[in-house]
Amino acid sequence: MKICKLGLWIIGAIILLSANTFAQEKQKITIEWIHTHEGLRIASVPEFVWLSDGTLLINDIRKPMSERTFEKINPNTGQRVAVLNMKKALENLQVFIGIDSTPPILPWPPEFDNLGKRALYMFDRNIYVLELGTANFIRVTQTSDEEKCAHFSPDGNKVAYVRKNDLYVYDLTTHNEKRLTTDGFDSKLNGTLSWLYWEEIFDRADIGYWWSDDSKKIAYLQTDESAVSLMRWLDFKPAVPNELLQRYPKAGGTNPKVKVGIVDIGTTQTTWADFSEHAYEYIARVEWLPDSKRVSIQTLNRGQTELSLFFADAGTGKPVLILKETDSAWVNIQDDLHFLEDGKYFIWASERSGYDHLYRYTMEGKLVNAITQGEWTLRASGGKSVLAGMNKKDGWLYFTALEKSSVEKHLYRVNFDGNNMQRLSQEDGTHKISISPDGRHYVDNYSSVSSLPGLYLHKADGKLVSVLAPPRPELVTRFEMQYPELFTIPTRDGFRMPTSIMKPKDFDPNKKYPLIVYVYGGPSAPVVSNSWNKDIWFYQILLDHGFMVAKVDNRSATAIGKKLENT
């Protein structure tokens, strides 16, 4: 009996030792693994969008394809229900594009309507609308020409799009198409952007038109680039390269001429914003006022040192100058013009103090008060706007900022009069925020240099409601991960440059190592951040080969403020 017990003990010890040895054998990250489905998706979180009724539409891409569909979450009750029969939708799509062209699962669409009843898709160079409730598709276009820039009207009953540089609209109720402009050709663009505007002004998004809130009008850009120099490029993809032609303004050359038109959907008549008394070089932003009777238009001079905000009458096209921003170096284009429901005020972001802050104005352009202030700056969160949202009923503005640290992004709220500012996010790191339209809940996509992203649902006061998608550290335990260390490097005048460094596993401070230093250095384009960075996988390979990796931000790159950008 004793021998049997001893034998069992020895066998158990061997098994335990083997298990521990196996557990200690860490895998190496390879270039091949980085580009596998797992490597590309390991830091992913579900796709989601807030709907106008305050509910959340979500697609959990972490699930196996066979279990995946679109779901709606009620943040008040936590109820989560499927809103699409994925199998039926795919079968219906096959009727239009064939079984060979139908994907194994529907991807998250480029756009939903405001109520989440319809989704917009592009298949085979044509536009389709999916009715989520019936899982049936509506074929919007069926031409040999490419359609692009498709967007729902605010009421969800129409789709606008561009074909051969002209604007069209399709009525989903009558199933009729209407052409809104008729003068588009190769060098005259209606509702779509030239390369210059796509690259430099609208941040590589083809945003060339805007629906009015009442769905009756569209403001659009008309671009004449006939005088812009024509460049020839060789495509790098084919073995025998194709020649590409592109209108590309060289430095000091002629820019495209751009103006704003306002087209009535019913009559198809366009009213042009009349800037005959106001010279400008660029149209920087266009946005409708809530009354659908006026359009806000931001213009820039060629030197980009002067940005003007106008409100133009949609009926006459006459603009009224509301305010002007100037800067000795350049004025940054921003997306923070927000109108309050009372029709008396709007919110505006400005860097006039040397730091990006929010201000409240009357509709006539009179400054009422600074909403935020201090030697720190606002910072966009998951988009171009620093204003994450507002609860107009309770008088709160929600915004993201670098107030706590220049390498962290946190959520704050403040009253319209600038009082009672509070930080709502607590965990060190980066919080990318999306607030519901009613301002009662928000989703926080949170990560840090050593924590994979997770998705969290909160009440407006910061209280956690539920974890929509927890981080998945168990997916990286088989690797011998090294994480960045954050610190600062003082310059000769005392400024402390944000820095991160990664060291090999067996780092010996008494030895010398080859150091790879990455610096981008562009204005307000930091590379050092307390957030998860997908480059960490490749850096592990460099560390395994005995390198150290560092990132450094000079003062103008830190995004701390315009004051540093201009130095």
Solvent accessible surface area in square Angstrom, and as a share of the most:
residue,aa,sasa,rsa
1,M,171,0.76
2,K,174,0.74
3,I,145,0.74
4,C,84,0.50
5,K,131,0.56
6,L,103,0.51
7,G,27,0.26
8,L,126,0.63
9,W,174,0.61
10,I,78,0.40
11,I,97,0.49
12,G,35,0.34
13,A,40,0.31
14,I,101,0.51
15,I,111,0.57
16,L,114,0.57
17,L,120,0.60
18,S,62,0.40
19,A,51,0.40
20,N,67,0.34
21,T,63,0.37
22,F,158,0.66
23,A,67,0.52
24,Q,136,0.60
25,E,113,0.51
26,K,83,0.35
27,Q,96,0.43
28,K,131,0.55
29,I,10,0.05
30,T,60,0.35
31,I,81,0.41
32,E,129,0.58
33,W,34,0.12
34,I,23,0.11
35,H,124,0.55
36,T,57,0.33
37,H,125,0.56
38,E,65,0.29
39,G,5,0.05
40,L,120,0.60
41,R,90,0.33
42,I,4,0.02
43,A,30,0.23
44,S,22,0.14
45,V,24,0.14
46,P,2,0.02
47,E,56,0.25
48,F,52,0.22
49,V,51,0.29
50,W,27,0.09
51,L,3,0.01
52,S,59,0.38
53,D,83,0.43
54,G,5,0.05
55,T,18,0.11
56,L,0,0.00
57,L,0,0.00
58,I,0,0.00
59,N,4,0.02
60,D,18,0.09
61,I,21,0.11
62,R,49,0.18
63,K,67,0.28
64,P,78,0.49
65,M,99,0.44
66,S,111,0.71
67,E,110,0.49
68,R,28,0.10
69,T,27,0.16
70,F,0,0.00
71,E,23,0.10
72,K,53,0.22
73,I,6,0.03
74,N,44,0.23
75,P,5,0.03
76,N,92,0.47
77,T,99,0.58
78,G,50,0.48
79,Q,112,0.50
80,R,87,0.32
81,V,66,0.38
82,A,68,0.53
83,V,38,0.22
84,L,10,0.05
85,N,85,0.44
86,M,22,0.10
87,K,143,0.61
88,K,91,0.39
89,A,0,0.00
90,L,23,0.12
91,E,85,0.38
92,N,35,0.18
93,L,0,0.00
94,Q,62,0.28
95,V,119,0.69
96,F,66,0.28
97,I,26,0.13
98,G,31,0.30
99,I,126,0.64
100,D,143,0.74
101,S,70,0.45
102,T,19,0.11
103,P,35,0.22
104,P,106,0.66
105,I,17,0.09
106,L,3,0.02
107,P,69,0.44
108,W,52,0.18
109,P,6,0.04
110,P,107,0.67
111,E,44,0.20
112,F,20,0.09
113,D,11,0.05
114,N,75,0.38
115,L,85,0.42
116,G,7,0.07
117,K,126,0.53
118,R,40,0.14
119,A,0,0.00
120,L,4,0.02
121,Y,5,0.02
122,M,75,0.34
123,F,25,0.10
124,D,106,0.55
125,R,137,0.50
126,N,8,0.04
127,I,0,0.00
128,Y,0,0.00
129,V,0,0.00
130,L,0,0.00
131,E,39,0.17
132,L,6,0.03
133,G,79,0.76
134,T,72,0.42
135,A,2,0.02
136,N,58,0.30
137,F,11,0.04
138,I,30,0.15
139,R,60,0.22
140,V,10,0.06
141,T,4,0.02
142,Q,135,0.60
143,T,52,0.31
144,S,107,0.69
145,D,49,0.25
146,E,94,0.42
147,E,1,0.00
148,K,78,0.33
149,C,20,0.12
150,A,16,0.12
151,H,69,0.31
152,F,14,0.06
153,S,2,0.01
154,P,40,0.25
155,D,74,0.38
156,G,3,0.03
157,N,61,0.31
158,K,42,0.18
159,V,0,0.00
160,A,0,0.00
161,Y,0,0.00
162,V,1,0.00
163,R,22,0.08
164,K,139,0.59
165,N,24,0.12
166,D,1,0.01
167,L,0,0.00
168,Y,19,0.07
169,V,6,0.03
170,Y,17,0.06
171,D,34,0.18
172,L,5,0.02
173,T,98,0.57
174,T,78,0.45
175,H,99,0.44
176,N,93,0.48
177,E,77,0.35
178,K,78,0.33
179,R,111,0.40
180,L,6,0.03
181,T,9,0.05
182,T,105,0.61
183,D,62,0.32
184,G,18,0.17
185,F,115,0.48
186,D,131,0.68
187,S,9,0.06
188,K,47,0.20
189,L,12,0.06
190,N,0,0.00
191,G,0,0.00
192,T,1,0.01
193,L,18,0.09
194,S,4,0.03
195,W,68,0.24
196,L,21,0.10
197,Y,1,0.00
198,W,84,0.30
199,E,39,0.17
200,E,111,0.50
201,I,13,0.06
202,F,5,0.02
203,D,96,0.50
204,R,153,0.56
205,A,35,0.27
206,D,46,0.24
207,I,60,0.31
208,G,1,0.01
209,Y,12,0.04
210,W,44,0.15
211,W,26,0.09
212,S,0,0.00
213,D,84,0.43
214,D,60,0.31
215,S,4,0.03
216,K,128,0.54
217,K,47,0.20
218,I,0,0.00
219,A,0,0.00
220,Y,3,0.01
221,L,0,0.00
222,Q,12,0.05
223,T,1,0.01
224,D,52,0.27
225,E,14,0.06
226,S,64,0.41
227,A,68,0.53
228,V,4,0.02
229,S,50,0.32
230,L,72,0.36
231,M,48,0.22
232,R,150,0.55
233,W,103,0.36
234,L,132,0.65
235,D,29,0.15
236,F,175,0.73
237,K,156,0.66
238,P,45,0.28
239,A,108,0.84
240,V,125,0.72
241,P,65,0.41
242,N,82,0.42
243,E,106,0.48
244,L,83,0.42
245,L,103,0.51
246,Q,62,0.28
247,R,71,0.26
248,Y,58,0.22
249,P,19,0.12
250,K,111,0.47
251,A,113,0.87
252,G,75,0.72
253,G,29,0.27
254,T,66,0.39
255,N,15,0.08
256,P,5,0.03
257,K,146,0.62
258,V,7,0.04
259,K,83,0.35
260,V,2,0.01
261,G,0,0.00
262,I,4,0.02
263,V,0,0.00
264,D,43,0.22
265,I,13,0.07
266,G,58,0.56
267,T,82,0.48
268,T,44,0.26
269,Q,123,0.55
270,T,40,0.23
271,T,39,0.22
272,W,85,0.30
273,A,9,0.07
274,D,74,0.39
275,F,26,0.11
276,S,97,0.63
277,E,154,0.69
278,H,59,0.26
279,A,112,0.87
280,Y,65,0.25
281,E,47,0.21
282,Y,22,0.08
283,I,0,0.00
284,A,0,0.00
285,R,28,0.10
286,V,7,0.04
287,E,67,0.30
288,W,15,0.05
289,L,1,0.00
290,P,74,0.46
291,D,63,0.33
292,S,7,0.05
293,K,141,0.60
294,R,81,0.30
295,V,0,0.00
296,S,2,0.01
297,I,0,0.00
298,Q,6,0.03
299,T,7,0.04
300,L,3,0.02
301,N,52,0.27
302,R,104,0.38
303,G,50,0.48
304,Q,72,0.32
305,T,46,0.27
306,E,66,0.30
307,L,2,0.01
308,S,9,0.06
309,L,0,0.00
310,F,7,0.03
311,F,5,0.02
312,A,0,0.00
313,D,55,0.29
314,A,6,0.05
315,G,59,0.56
316,T,97,0.56
317,G,0,0.00
318,K,138,0.58
319,P,12,0.07
320,V,83,0.48
321,L,77,0.38
322,I,19,0.10
323,L,18,0.09
324,K,97,0.41
325,E,16,0.07
326,T,92,0.54
327,D,32,0.17
328,S,114,0.74
329,A,36,0.28
330,W,74,0.26
331,V,18,0.10
332,N,47,0.24
333,I,47,0.24
334,Q,34,0.15
335,D,44,0.23
336,D,2,0.01
337,L,3,0.02
338,H,41,0.18
339,F,19,0.08
340,L,13,0.07
341,E,138,0.62
342,D,82,0.42
343,G,50,0.48
344,K,132,0.56
345,Y,55,0.21
346,F,0,0.00
347,I,0,0.00
348,W,2,0.01
349,A,2,0.01
350,S,4,0.03
351,E,45,0.20
352,R,110,0.40
353,S,67,0.43
354,G,12,0.12
355,Y,27,0.10
356,D,21,0.11
357,H,3,0.01
358,L,0,0.00
359,Y,17,0.07
360,R,39,0.14
361,Y,11,0.04
362,T,26,0.15
363,M,19,0.08
364,E,137,0.62
365,G,18,0.17
366,K,145,0.62
367,L,81,0.40
368,V,63,0.36
369,N,30,0.16
370,A,31,0.24
371,I,4,0.02
372,T,3,0.02
373,Q,133,0.59
374,G,36,0.35
375,E,140,0.63
376,W,34,0.12
377,T,6,0.03
378,L,6,0.03
379,R,70,0.25
380,A,30,0.23
381,S,12,0.08
382,G,72,0.69
383,G,46,0.44
384,K,78,0.33
385,S,32,0.20
386,V,10,0.06
387,L,10,0.05
388,A,25,0.19
389,G,18,0.17
390,M,22,0.10
391,N,11,0.06
392,K,77,0.33
393,K,191,0.81
394,D,86,0.45
395,G,16,0.16
396,W,38,0.13
397,L,0,0.00
398,Y,2,0.01
399,F,0,0.00
400,T,0,0.00
401,A,0,0.00
402,L,16,0.08
403,E,67,0.30
404,K,81,0.34
405,S,32,0.21
406,S,33,0.21
407,V,29,0.16
408,E,13,0.06
409,K,31,0.13
410,H,0,0.00
411,L,0,0.00
412,Y,2,0.01
413,R,32,0.12
414,V,0,0.00
415,N,26,0.13
416,F,30,0.12
417,D,73,0.38
418,G,26,0.25
419,N,83,0.42
420,N,96,0.49
421,M,74,0.33
422,Q,69,0.31
423,R,79,0.29
424,L,18,0.09
425,S,6,0.04
426,Q,116,0.52
427,E,89,0.40
428,D,81,0.42
429,G,0,0.00
430,T,8,0.05
431,H,0,0.00
432,K,93,0.39
433,I,12,0.06
434,S,35,0.23
435,I,18,0.09
436,S,2,0.02
437,P,78,0.49
438,D,59,0.31
439,G,1,0.01
440,R,127,0.46
441,H,10,0.04
442,Y,3,0.01
443,V,0,0.00
444,D,6,0.03
445,N,37,0.19
446,Y,34,0.13
447,S,11,0.07
448,S,11,0.07
449,V,23,0.13
450,S,59,0.38
451,S,40,0.26
452,L,9,0.04
453,P,17,0.11
454,G,0,0.00
455,L,0,0.00
456,Y,41,0.16
457,L,2,0.01
458,H,25,0.11
459,K,92,0.39
460,A,15,0.12
461,D,80,0.41
462,G,17,0.16
463,K,129,0.55
464,L,88,0.44
465,V,55,0.32
466,S,45,0.29
467,V,69,0.39
468,L,18,0.09
469,A,3,0.02
470,P,75,0.47
471,P,43,0.27
472,R,44,0.16
473,P,75,0.47
474,E,109,0.49
475,L,47,0.23
476,V,10,0.06
477,T,82,0.48
478,R,76,0.28
479,F,9,0.04
480,E,64,0.29
481,M,24,0.11
482,Q,44,0.19
483,Y,75,0.28
484,P,27,0.17
485,E,85,0.38
486,L,63,0.31
487,F,86,0.36
488,T,53,0.31
489,I,63,0.32
490,P,75,0.47
491,T,37,0.21
492,R,253,0.92
493,D,103,0.53
494,G,49,0.48
495,F,39,0.16
496,R,134,0.49
497,M,39,0.18
498,P,8,0.05
499,T,2,0.01
500,S,11,0.07
501,I,24,0.12
502,M,7,0.03
503,K,54,0.23
504,P,14,0.09
505,K,120,0.51
506,D,117,0.60
507,F,63,0.26
508,D,48,0.25
509,P,105,0.66
510,N,141,0.72
511,K,123,0.52
512,K,202,0.85
513,Y,45,0.17
514,P,72,0.45
515,L,92,0.46
516,I,65,0.33
517,V,77,0.44
518,Y,99,0.38
519,V,76,0.44
520,Y,137,0.52
521,G,21,0.20
522,G,14,0.13
523,P,77,0.49
524,S,29,0.19
525,A,33,0.25
526,P,41,0.26
527,V,28,0.16
528,V,3,0.02
529,S,42,0.27
530,N,14,0.07
531,S,22,0.14
532,W,28,0.10
533,N,61,0.31
534,K,160,0.68
535,D,57,0.29
536,I,7,0.03
537,W,8,0.03
538,F,91,0.38
539,Y,27,0.10
540,Q,8,0.04
541,I,23,0.12
542,L,29,0.14
543,L,6,0.03
544,D,73,0.38
545,H,132,0.59
546,G,27,0.26
547,F,67,0.28
548,M,23,0.10
549,V,4,0.02
550,A,6,0.05
551,K,17,0.07
552,V,19,0.11
553,D,1,0.00
554,N,53,0.27
555,R,66,0.24
556,S,24,0.15
557,A,0,0.00
558,T,2,0.01
559,A,6,0.04
560,I,40,0.20
561,G,4,0.04
562,K,4,0.02
563,K,117,0.50
564,L,28,0.14
565,E,14,0.06
566,N,58,0.30
567,T,113,0.66
